[in-house]
Amino acid sequence: MSTIARDSDPMITFEPDSSRSAAYIDEKQIGECEFIEDDGVWTITHTGVRPEFGGRGIAGLLVEKVIDEARKRQKKIRPLCSYAAKKMYGKDEYRDVLE
């Protein structure tokens, strides 16, 4: 059984075919931010990181990746997931992308 180096920096990717951003360390997925698209709106439904990688800001990087890609594609975001909602609502820097 191989182990994942917990102190390594994650690679954050956007995977449009899977409707998510994902975090990988040593080619193993350690987190994701999933969304559903409906009529030009991306509803973020889940953001999660494996517990042993918590507290490193990876969830925030995953949400930021979805936000960046939504801006590039001129989509709006509805943050249904509690983490994304807390990160985005009430912040001026996300006003342009919030539905």
LUMRO-156368 format. One record per residue (C-alpha): x, y, z; residue number from 0; residue in one letter. Coordinates in Angstrom, 3 decimals, decimal comma. Example, Ala and Ser with C-alpha at 12.3 -4.5 7.8 and 13.67 -1.06 7.14 Angstrom:
LUMRO-156368
<x->12,300 | y->-4,500 | z->7,800 | nr->0 | rest->a>;
<x->13,670 | y->-1,060 | z->7,140 | nr->1 | rest->s>;
end
This chain:
LUMRO-156368
<x->0,000 | y->0,000 | z->0,000 | nr->0 | rest->m>;
<x->1,419 | y->3,378 | z->-0,986 | nr->1 | rest->s>;
<x->1,119 | y->6,434 | z->1,208 | nr->2 | rest->t>;
<x->0,550 | y->10,022 | z->0,186 | nr->3 | rest->i>;
<x->3,037 | y->12,631 | z->1,363 | nr->4 | rest->a>;
<x->0,846 | y->14,828 | z->3,535 | nr->5 | rest->r>;
<x->3,232 | y->17,766 | z->3,376 | nr->6 | rest->d>;
<x->3,327 | y->17,896 | z->-0,439 | nr->7 | rest->s>;
<x->1,603 | y->20,723 | z->-2,282 | nr->8 | rest->d>;
<x->-1,587 | y->19,637 | z->-4,034 | nr->9 | rest->p>;
<x->-2,141 | y->19,970 | z->-7,761 | nr->10 | rest->m>;
<x->-5,530 | y->21,612 | z->-8,352 | nr->11 | rest->i>;
<x->-7,188 | y->20,764 | z->-11,663 | nr->12 | rest->t>;
<x->-10,463 | y->21,656 | z->-13,325 | nr->13 | rest->f>;
<x->-12,285 | y->18,654 | z->-14,759 | nr->14 | rest->e>;
<x->-15,228 | y->19,984 | z->-16,803 | nr->15 | rest->p>;
<x->-16,376 | y->16,537 | z->-17,934 | nr->16 | rest->d>;
<x->-16,810 | y->15,590 | z->-14,272 | nr->17 | rest->s>;
<x->-18,229 | y->19,020 | z->-13,257 | nr->18 | rest->s>;
<x->-15,644 | y->19,573 | z->-10,566 | nr->19 | rest->r>;
<x->-12,275 | y->20,813 | z->-9,516 | nr->20 | rest->s>;
<x->-10,061 | y->18,228 | z->-7,879 | nr->21 | rest->a>;
<x->-6,940 | y->18,186 | z->-5,720 | nr->22 | rest->a>;
<x->-4,250 | y->15,583 | z->-6,230 | nr->23 | rest->y>;
<x->-1,066 | y->14,699 | z->-4,396 | nr->24 | rest->i>;
<x->1,169 | y->12,024 | z->-5,882 | nr->25 | rest->d>;
<x->-1,544 | y->11,423 | z->-8,525 | nr->26 | rest->e>;
<x->-4,078 | y->10,435 | z->-5,847 | nr->27 | rest->k>;
<x->-7,229 | y->12,479 | z->-5,420 | nr->28 | rest->q>;
<x->-7,488 | y->14,063 | z->-1,991 | nr->29 | rest->i>;
<x->-10,361 | y->16,502 | z->-2,504 | nr->30 | rest->g>;
<x->-13,007 | y->17,901 | z->-4,818 | nr->31 | rest->e>;
<x->-15,442 | y->20,749 | z->-5,365 | nr->32 | rest->c>;
<x->-18,437 | y->19,482 | z->-7,325 | nr->33 | rest->e>;
<x->-21,104 | y->21,464 | z->-9,131 | nr->34 | rest->f>;
<x->-24,193 | y->20,961 | z->-11,268 | nr->35 | rest->i>;
<x->-24,774 | y->23,185 | z->-14,292 | nr->36 | rest->e>;
<x->-28,263 | y->24,379 | z->-15,106 | nr->37 | rest->d>;
<x->-29,046 | y->27,192 | z->-17,536 | nr->38 | rest->d>;
<x->-25,648 | y->28,868 | z->-17,202 | nr->39 | rest->g>;
<x->-25,514 | y->28,587 | z->-13,412 | nr->40 | rest->v>;
<x->-23,047 | y->26,349 | z->-11,616 | nr->41 | rest->w>;
<x->-24,499 | y->25,194 | z->-8,299 | nr->42 | rest->t>;
<x->-21,685 | y->24,077 | z->-6,012 | nr->43 | rest->i>;
<x->-23,098 | y->21,045 | z->-4,223 | nr->44 | rest->t>;
<x->-20,108 | y->19,655 | z->-2,351 | nr->45 | rest->h>;
<x->-16,589 | y->20,598 | z->-1,336 | nr->46 | rest->t>;
<x->-14,519 | y->18,079 | z->0,544 | nr->47 | rest->g>;
<x->-10,941 | y->17,194 | z->1,406 | nr->48 | rest->v>;
<x->-9,730 | y->13,962 | z->2,969 | nr->49 | rest->r>;
<x->-9,474 | y->14,547 | z->6,738 | nr->50 | rest->p>;
<x->-5,730 | y->13,984 | z->6,945 | nr->51 | rest->e>;
<x->-5,231 | y->16,947 | z->4,577 | nr->52 | rest->f>;
<x->-7,597 | y->19,312 | z->6,403 | nr->53 | rest->g>;
<x->-6,561 | y->22,713 | z->7,670 | nr->54 | rest->g>;
<x->-4,227 | y->23,469 | z->4,757 | nr->55 | rest->r>;
<x->-6,550 | y->25,657 | z->2,693 | nr->56 | rest->g>;
<x->-7,114 | y->23,022 | z->0,019 | nr->57 | rest->i>;
<x->-10,911 | y->23,389 | z->0,088 | nr->58 | rest->a>;
<x->-10,496 | y->27,107 | z->-0,570 | nr->59 | rest->g>;
<x->-8,222 | y->26,404 | z->-3,528 | nr->60 | rest->l>;
<x->-10,810 | y->24,005 | z->-4,944 | nr->61 | rest->l>;
<x->-13,603 | y->26,590 | z->-4,706 | nr->62 | rest->v>;
<x->-11,330 | y->29,278 | z->-6,188 | nr->63 | rest->e>;
<x->-10,607 | y->27,013 | z->-9,166 | nr->64 | rest->k>;
<x->-14,334 | y->26,641 | z->-9,868 | nr->65 | rest->v>;
<x->-14,793 | y->30,419 | z->-9,498 | nr->66 | rest->i>;
<x->-11,921 | y->31,134 | z->-11,913 | nr->67 | rest->d>;
<x->-13,317 | y->28,733 | z->-14,496 | nr->68 | rest->e>;
<x->-16,842 | y->30,139 | z->-14,111 | nr->69 | rest->a>;
<x->-15,495 | y->33,618 | z->-14,832 | nr->70 | rest->r>;
<x->-13,635 | y->32,394 | z->-17,922 | nr->71 | rest->k>;
<x->-16,821 | y->30,759 | z->-19,209 | nr->72 | rest->r>;
<x->-19,134 | y->33,623 | z->-18,146 | nr->73 | rest->q>;
<x->-21,139 | y->31,435 | z->-15,759 | nr->74 | rest->k>;
<x->-22,768 | y->32,380 | z->-12,493 | nr->75 | rest->k>;
<x->-22,360 | y->30,418 | z->-9,259 | nr->76 | rest->i>;
<x->-24,901 | y->29,391 | z->-6,662 | nr->77 | rest->r>;
<x->-22,938 | y->28,130 | z->-3,621 | nr->78 | rest->p>;
<x->-25,263 | y->25,534 | z->-2,120 | nr->79 | rest->l>;
<x->-22,488 | y->23,716 | z->-0,252 | nr->80 | rest->c>;
<x->-21,991 | y->25,273 | z->3,183 | nr->81 | rest->s>;
<x->-18,242 | y->25,750 | z->2,732 | nr->82 | rest->y>;
<x->-18,586 | y->27,547 | z->-0,615 | nr->83 | rest->a>;
<x->-21,459 | y->29,654 | z->0,709 | nr->84 | rest->a>;
<x->-19,432 | y->30,783 | z->3,718 | nr->85 | rest->k>;
<x->-16,463 | y->31,585 | z->1,483 | nr->86 | rest->k>;
<x->-18,421 | y->33,524 | z->-1,143 | nr->87 | rest->m>;
<x->-21,433 | y->35,292 | z->0,372 | nr->88 | rest->y>;
<x->-20,870 | y->38,817 | z->1,639 | nr->89 | rest->g>;
<x->-17,523 | y->39,224 | z->-0,104 | nr->90 | rest->k>;
<x->-17,092 | y->41,921 | z->-2,759 | nr->91 | rest->d>;
<x->-14,521 | y->39,910 | z->-4,737 | nr->92 | rest->e>;
<x->-17,166 | y->37,314 | z->-5,625 | nr->93 | rest->y>;
<x->-20,089 | y->39,633 | z->-6,363 | nr->94 | rest->r>;
<x->-19,531 | y->39,402 | z->-10,125 | nr->95 | rest->d>;
<x->-19,932 | y->35,640 | z->-10,193 | nr->96 | rest->v>;
<x->-22,700 | y->35,079 | z->-7,633 | nr->97 | rest->l>;
<x->-26,132 | y->34,387 | z->-9,013 | nr->98 | rest->e>;
end
